[in-house]
Amino acid sequence: MPDHSHYARRLRDIADALDAESQPGDDPLTPHAETLDIINSRRTKRGQLNYAVPNQLQFQRRIRRYNADTDIPHGDIVALALDTWLRAKGYPPDLNSPPADVS
């Protein structure tokens, strides 16, 4: 019977690294600290994000209302929501690499 202890040890190391990377908080919708740092930085370069979304979901109206209640800029609302969702699905940004040129 083959010895798989090496693979089991590596899988445990990977699981430990993943646990250390993303510790879930009490509220899964809490923005990531790195995301807040980027959004709050005056030097953050911004780009346009245009996608066709269903009108029935009333995103524009809901974002305007949330902005009126919180004074969080529209773009930051969208960035926080998308970043939180993508991180939860296992797609965090690679903040160590240069930003991709979006044209």
Buried (B, 14 or more C-beta within 10 A) or exposed (E): EEEEEEEEEEEEEEEEEEEEEEEEEEEEEEBBEEBBEBBEEEEEEEEEEEEEEEEEEEBEEEBEEBBEEEEBEEBBBBBBBEBBEEBEEEEBBEEEEEEEEEE
